[in-house]
Amino acid sequence: MTSTDTSTAWRTRDDLRNIAIVAHVDHGKTTLVDAMLHQSGTFRENQDVANRVMDSMDLEREKGITILAKHTSVRAPATDERDEVLITIVDTPGHADFGGEVERALTMVDGIVLLVDAAEGPLPQTRFVLRKAMSMRAPGAAATQAAGVEATHLPMILVINKIDRPDARPAEVVDEVFELLFDLDVPEDAIDFPIVYTNAKAGTASLAADEPGTDLAPLFETILGTIPAPSYDAEAPLQALVTNLDASPYLGRLALCRVHNGTIRKGQQVAWIAEGGVTTRVKVVELFATEGLERVGVDSVGPGGICAVAGIDEVMIGDTLGDPEDPRALPAIRIDEPTLAMTIGINTSPLSGRSGDKVTARVLKDRLDRELVGNVALRVSPTERPDAWEVKGRGELQLAILVEQMRREGFELTVGKPQVIPQEIDGVRHEPLERVTVDVPEEHSGTVTQLVAERRGIMVAMTNHGTGWIRAEYHAPTRGLIGFRTEFLTATRGTGVLNRSFEEYVPWMGEVRTRASGSLVADRLGPATSFALQNLSDRGVMFVKPGEEVYEGMIVGENARGEDMDINVTKEKKLNNIRSATGEELVRLTPPKVMALEQCLEWIRGDECVEVTPDAVRLRKVELDQVQRAREAKRAKHDG
């Protein structure tokens, strides 16, 4: 370890760099990390390595997105000017719904690599992560203050990726990033940052857009020259912040820590400072550091290092590990409050228990409590029902991912419609507002603008790059955007691209138009028949196929009209002993509309919910009995 004085007590570790790669979804973060791992010698030349190796969850590979922030490390080899440097890289999610992972990851690092697509440019998540990075100080910012320099934000490197795209426009994208920084009102020194142009898929980087690169050496050198080495107080006691949690089948809960000051050693006694300042003396049973993709046992980890600590069963994110003789707590991790809530309860339909093995309220509550341990952006609160809980998160995708994970674990659930979480600010009711960015062909721009306006959206910018596509930005309430994606894709015939992220809280914006179509609801239990589905095909779009089991209150289709309709999809053709000329005709049915879990959550209304089992996702009414539903509708009409 090489140390350099910045003041009497402050030192820096020149053999370490900690960075986070942040970007909008699908701009190539994980692909770039793959290339950095390959070119740093982490893998053998003949080693078989999967693409996007950092996306280790099944859902991440299926959906092509990063859900959990994960870190790895690469070694920059020694040169004549410097020694070998260990670079710890944190790969963060690109979707705004998983912003809690980004906020937590930024507390581990001393700088960021902002990745932007050379054709798409900055998008909503780019704005979100930039705003967070510019509002956070690096863990060792006190050292720069001691040297007389005010550190108000994380240092940044701009990487323009996918420069090989035929529609790449790197110069314009760089200008857009500058405009975004000015729009965020960042400090003057934040405007001065290096720019690297990369093709992550080919593993090349260059310092000029018109000069093709041969490898990622320019990127590595830019990281070492721009991102500051971790700094620490040589006279301070041990301080390590728990930034994430993991689990081992042999060692139990693992606390992933960033060591701010001091050195943590295997077998030593440390002070575990929990929320509220409660201090407990515990032993570090095992200590691990990350080498490439592997965790390796080590004897000690010094300041600036990121490690995994075993032996503290009840440790939580935001806790501090300190010196038992002089325990000093670090500031807890601050996470933005959730903006969306939905109810998750046990499956109460007539078909419950047929495919899942986790169907009781106790097991469901235990699972939600376990999720809270590692997911800092979620909140769980009780409801009036003992078998259902209100789960709050950042967006529909985050909540849908949680439900999908539980479904694959064998749970059977009833999931309600997502609802926004209002706030009282100065005695006025406020609701979350989102920034919506759409890329659509020019011929659909008017239709999309009309759809957004119906949901209380306001256009704030429109750009036409002359390629036949336009980019429009809107401000719209989150409440109005629930269920908008399906309508948007229908209006643009599947060609439009929609991105959104939370912007701010604004005063309540009034009533918002909901789904225009009604529901076709089954009125009895039994299998759906071809005869009934053929006769009912004119009523709307069906969600079920012949032979599929239905029950009273289950939604089996979308009504072409605005009201709900109870129908019998189990009706069979009456048979007799008279031969008919048309009796043996083949029934040709339109294939049913199949919706994914996220689409189902967007589609339902307030009196509807989604039944989720390992084998099926079904739509249903909250109240299954049609007589009771009719009474409630009549009462609501009379009261209204």
N, C-alpha and C positions, 0 to 999 in steps of 0.2 A: 504494500500500500504506500502510495506517495502522498505526502502531506505538504500543503503550502499555507503559510501564514496569511491571514487577511486582517487579523488584529491580534491582540494578546492571547485570546483564548480560542478564537475561531480557526478551524482547519477545513480543508477540502480534501475529498478522496478522488484523486485524479485517475484511479484505476476503475471507476464506476461511472455509468450513465443510466438514468432511469427515464424512459420516454413512454408516452401513450400515443398510439396511432388512432386518430379520430376522423370521422367522415360521415357523409350521408350513406344510407343503405345502398349497397351494390356499387360503390365506387372503387372497390378493389383493395380494401384494408387487409383482409385475411390472405389474399393472393400475394400481396407485397410481403407480408410476414413469411409466407412460404418461401419466396425467393430469397429473403434475407437468411433464413435458416439454411437453405441449400448452399448458398455461396459462402457462408461462414464456416463450412466444414462440419456442421452439426450432424449430418447424415453421411454414411459411407457412400461411395460412388455407386455401388451395386445394391444399395438398400432400397426396398420397395416402400415408397411413402405415398399415402393417399393425397389427393389434391385438397386444399383448404384443411390442412392437418389440425389447425387450431379449433375448427368447428367440430368438436368431439361428440356433441349430443346428436341423437337421431333426428330430432326436430330441426336442429340447425342445418343438417345435411339435406333434409327433405325440402325445407323452405328456402334454402340458400341464403340464410341470414344468420348473423351472430346474435345470440340471446344473452349469454353470460360473458362478462369481461374475464379474460384469462391472460396469464403472463408467461413468457418464455425468456430465454436469454441466449445471446450470441456473443462470440468473442472476436473483437477486432484485433488482428495480429499486430505484434510490435513492429515499429519502424525505427529508422535512425533517429527520428525526432522524439519518439515517445515509446512507453512500454505498452504491453498488451492491456486492452480495456474490455471489461465486461459490460455489455449493453443489455439491460433488462427492458423488454418490450411488452407493453400491455395492449392487447387487442380488444377494442371496445365495440359494443353493438352500434349499428348504424341507424336503427329505427328509434324514433322519438319516444315510443312507448317504453323503451328500456333505458330511459335517461338516468334512472337511479344508478344503473351500473356504470354509466359514464362519470357521474358525479363522484362515485366512490373510487373509481380508478384514478381520477385526477388527483386524489389525495396521496397517491403512491409515487408520483413522478415529479421530475424537475423541469419538464418541458413537453411540448406536444409536436407531433408531425400531423399537420392538417392536410388530408388527402382530398383532392377535388377532381372530378371527372373532367377531362379536357373538352368534352362536348356539352355535357349537361350543366357544368358550372355549379356555383353554390346553390344548395337547396335548403329546405327548412331545418334539417338536422345539422347542416353546416353552421347555420346561424345559432342554433341551440348550443352546440359544443364550443363555438367561439365565444359566445357570451359567458359561458361557465369558465372557460380557460382564462379569459381576460379579467374575471372577477376573483380568481383564486391566486394566492401567493404560493410559491414553491415552498416545500417543507423546510428548506434551509435559507429562506429569505432573510432571516435575522442576521445572517452573516454578511449579506450585501448591505444591510442597513448599518452594521458595525463598520463597514468600510466606507460609509458615507454615501451609499447609493440607495435610493428608495425603490424597492421591488414591489410592484403593484399587480403583476400578472405573470403567468407562465410564459417563458420564451417559446417562440413558434418557428417551425420550418414549414413552408408551403410546398407541397408536392403536387404537381399537375400530372395526373395518371391517365393512362390510355391514350397517349399521344399518337398511337398508330391508327386510331379510328379515322375513317375517311371524312367524317364530319367534325374532326377536332378543330378547335379554335382557341389555342392556348393563350394567345395575347389578350383576347377579349375576356377569357375566364380570369386571368390575373387582374384585369381592370375591375371585374365584378367583385373579386375578393377585396380589393382596396375599397370599393364603394360600400361593401358590407361592413368593413371595419370602421369606416367613417360613420355609417348609419348607427353602429353600436356605440359610437362616441368613446372610442378607446384612447388611452394615453398616446402621446406623440411617439414615444419610443417603440410602441407596439407596431408602428407602420414599417419599421426597419427590420425586415426579415429576409433570409435567403430563399431562393426559389430553385427547386429541382424538378426536372421533367423526366418522367419514368414510363416504362412499359412493364408493369408488374408481371404480366403473363410471360413475357420473354426474359424478364430478370435484367433489365438494362436501365441505366440512369444517365442523365446528362445535365449540365448546367446551362445549356442553351437549347431552345426548342427546335432549332434547325440543325442541330448536330446530333446524329444518332449515337447512343451509348453502346458500350460493349459489356458492362457489368454494373453492379451496384456500388462500386467503389466511391463514386462521387457522393452518393447518399450517405454512406458510412462516414466519410470525411466531414461532410456538412454537419452530421449529428454530433461528431466529436468536437467540432469547432464552434457550434452554436449552443448546444444544450449544456448548461453549467454542470460541473461535477457536484455531487452531494456535499453540502457543508454541514458542520456540526460544531457544538461547543465542547471543546476538549475537557473542560472542567465540570461539565454537567453530568449528573448521574444517568443511569439507563432510562431511556424513554422509547417505547415501541408502540405504535398505534395499530390496533387490529382493524384491517380494512376489508377482510373477507373471511369466510369460513368454508372449510371442506371437511370431509369425513374419511376415515380409514377403517376397514373392517377389523383391524388389529389394534389400532391406537385410539379409536374413537374420534372425537371432534378435533380438528386441526385449526389453529388460528393463524391466518396469513397476516403477517405484520410487516410494516415499514419501520426499520430502526432509525429513529431521529438522532438520538445521542447515546453514547455509551456502547457497550458490547454485550450481547446476550450469549450465554454459554450453555451447552448441554449439561444437565444435572444440577444447575445452580438454582437457588431459591430466589424468586422474583415476587414483587408485589403486584397483584392483579387488582387494578382500580376499575371497578364497575360503574355503571350509571348511578349518579347520586353521590359519588365519592366513596362508596363502600370499598374498603381495601382488605384483601385476603392474601396471605402468604401461600404461594404454590410453588411446585417444583417443575422445571422444564424437563420432562421425561425424555423427549426426543426433539432434535432440531434438524430441519431440512433446508437446503437451498436448491434453487432450480438451475440445472445445467441442460440447455437445450429444452427438450420436452420432458425430461426426467427429473424427479425429486431425488436428491442424493443426501445422505446423512453427513452432517458436518459437526465439528466441535464448537464452533463459534461463528457469529455473524456480527460484523462491525457496523458503525454508523453509515446510513445510506443504503444498507443492504435490505433485501426483501427475503423473508424466510417464513417457514411453516413451523409452528410450535405445537407439540403434543403434550397432553397432561392436564389441561384445564377443561373439564367437561362442560361447564356452564358458561364459558366465555361468549361474549356477543360482539358484533360489529360496533366499533366506536369505543371499546374499552381500551385501557392503556396498561402495558406491562412496564413496571418501573423497578427502582432500587428499593428493597425492603427497608433500608435505613433512611432513605430520603425519597419517598414516593411523590412524584409530580405528575399529575394528570395532564394529558394533551387535550386540546379542544376537540370535542366530539365531531363526527362527520355530519354535516348539515345536508339533508335531502329535501328537495321541494315536495310540497304536500300533494297527495293524489287529487285528480280532478274528476274521476269517474268511479262509480260504485255499481255493483250488481249483487244480487242475492244468490248464494249457492246453498242448496239443501239436499237432503237425501231424495232418492227417486220414489215418488208416490204414485206412479202410474200403475195400471193393472198388469203391466208386463215386467214389473220390477223383479229383480232377483234371478232372471233367466240367463244372464250372461256374465254378470259381475259377481265378485265374492266379497266386496267391501260395500255394504249397503246400510250400515247402522250409523246413527248420529255420532256416537262416541268415536268411532274410527275416523269419520270425516273431520271432526274437530281436532283430533290428534294430528291429522295430516296438515290441516291449515296452520296449526301451531308450529309444526316443523318447517313449513314454508316461510314463516315469519322470521325464523332464525337467520336465514341467509339472504332473504329478499328484503332489502331495506326500504324499497319503494312501496311495499304493500302494507295495508292496515286491515284488520279483521275486527268486527264488532258484532255483538249479539243482536237478534231481532226479536219480534214478539213471539215467534215460533221457536220451540226448543230444538227443532231439527234443521234449522236454517240459519245462516250467518251472512252478514253484509261484508263483502270483500271490496276494498277500495284500491285502485291502482291508477296508472298514468293514461291508459287508453284501452280500447277494445282488444287490440292484438295482445297486449300483455296479459289481460285477464283470460283471453281465449287460449293462450299458450299454457297457462296454469291449469285450466280445465282439461286441455288435451293431455297434459302430462298425467293428471289424475285418472283420466279415462284409461290410459295405457297401463296404469298400475292396477286396474281392476275395479275402480270406483263406478258406482251408478249414481248420477246426480240429476237434480232439477235446477236449471240455471235461469234466472230472471233476466229481464231486459236491462241493459246498461243505462244508468241514470247519471246526470251530471251532479256534482257536489257544489251547491251554492255557498257563498260566504257573505257574512254581514260585515260591511266595511263602512264605518261612520254612520251606522244606522240604516244603510241602504243595501238592498239585496243585490249581490253581484254574481255573475256566472263566468266560467272560463271562456276565453276567446282564443281561437286558433288561427295561425297563418296557413293558408292553403295555397299550394302551388300546383298548377295543372299544366301539362304539356299535351296539346291536342292539335289535330289537323285544322287548318283555317276554317273549313266548312262547318266545323262543329262548335266554333267559339261562341256563336250567339246562343246556341242551345244550352251550353254549359253555363254561361253567364246567367241565363234565365233560371236554370235549376238552382244555382247558388243564391240568386236574389230571392227566390221563394223560401229559402231557408235562412233568411236574414243576413246573407252575406253581402259584403261591399268590396268591389274591385279597387285595389290600391296600385296596381301596376300591370302593364301589358307590354310584352316584347315580341317583335317579329324579326327573326334572324334571316328571313328571305329564303327559307328552305321548304316552305309550305306548311310549317308548323308554327304555332304561337305558344308563348308561355305567359300565363296570367296568374297574378297573385291576388288573393282575396283575404279579407278578415271575416270570419264567420264564427258564430257561437258553437261550442262543442255539441250542445244539445241539438242543433240543426244538422250536424254532420253525421249523427248516428244513423246508419242506414243509407248514407249518401253514396258510398262507393259503388254499390250494386246498380243504383240508378245512373250514376255517372258512366259506368262501363257500358250499360245498355244504350245510353244516349250517344256515346262515341263509337259504338259497334266494336267495343273491345280494344280500340286503338289508343285511348287516352291513358295518361300516366298521372296519378294523383299522389301528392305528398303533403303531409300536414304536421304541425307541431304546435305545442302550447305557446301562446304569446303573453297574455296577461288576463287579469280579471276586470270585467267591465260591468256597468249596471245592467240589470235584467233587460233583455231586448224584446220581450213580449212573446206572443204565441208564435210557434213555428209549425209549418205544415208537416204532417207525418205521412206515412205511406198512403197512397191514394186508393190502392186496391184492398179488398176484403179477403177473408179466409174461407176456404171450404173445409167444414168440420165434420168428421165422421160422427154418426149418431148411434152407433152400436159396435159391439165387440165381434170380431171375426176376421177371416181372410178377405182381402180385396179380390174381386173377380173381374175378368176381362169384359164380361157382358155389362157390368155396372160402369166400369171406367170408360167404355166406348160410348155409352149413352150420356155420360156426364162430361164428355170431353169438350162440349160447347160452352160449358159453364166457366172454364178457365184452364189454368196450367196445373197439371197433377204432379204431386210429389211422391206418389207410391206406385208400385208396379203390381201386376197380378200375383196373388199368392202371399203378399206381404200382410202380416198381422196388423190390424188396426183396432182401436178401441174408442169408446164414446169420449168426445172432447179432443181427440187427436186431430191436428190440422193435416189434411191430406192433399191440399191444393191451394192455389191462389185464385180468388174470385175475380172475374173480369170487372165486376162492379165494386162499389165502395163498401157495401155491407157484408157481414158474415152470413154464411148459409150452411145449415145442417143438411147433410146428404147421406145417403146409404150407398156405400161403395162395396158392400158385401152381397148385394142382390144378385141372385142366380137366375139364369134363364129357365123358365118352366118347361119341363120335358113332358111329352105325351107319346102315344103309340102311333102317331100319324107322321109318315115321312114327309119332309118339307124339301122343296127344291133348293132352298137357301140354308138348310139346316147344317150343312157341312162347310159353310163358307169360312175361310180363314179370317180371324179378326185382326186387323192391323191397327195398332195403337201408337200414338205419339210417345216416344220415350219420356219417362218422367224427368222432371227437373231435379237434379241432385245438387245440394248446397253443402259447402264445407261448414265447419263449426263457426268460423268467424262470420260467414255470410248469414247463417241462421241467427246469430246474436244481433246482427244489423237489421234483419228483416222483421223480427217480431215487434208487436205493439206492447203497450203497458199491461194488457190483460192476458198476455201470452208468455210462454216460457219454452225452454229447450230441454228435452229429456236426453241425457248423455249416458250411454252405456258403452262397454268395450266393443260391442258389435254394431251399434247403430246410433245415429243422431236423429231424433224425432222432434217435430214441433207439436205443441199442444196448448190448450187453453189452461190458465191457472185454475179455473173452476171447470171441472170435467162435466158435471151434470148440466144438460142442456136446459132443463126446466129452471134450475137455479140461475143460470146465465140469463135466461129470458126475463126473470123477475128483476135481477139486478139492472139489466138494460132499461126495463120499464121504469124502475125507481129513479135511475140516473136521468132519464129523459124528463120525468115529472119534476125532479128537483132542479134540472137545468132550465 
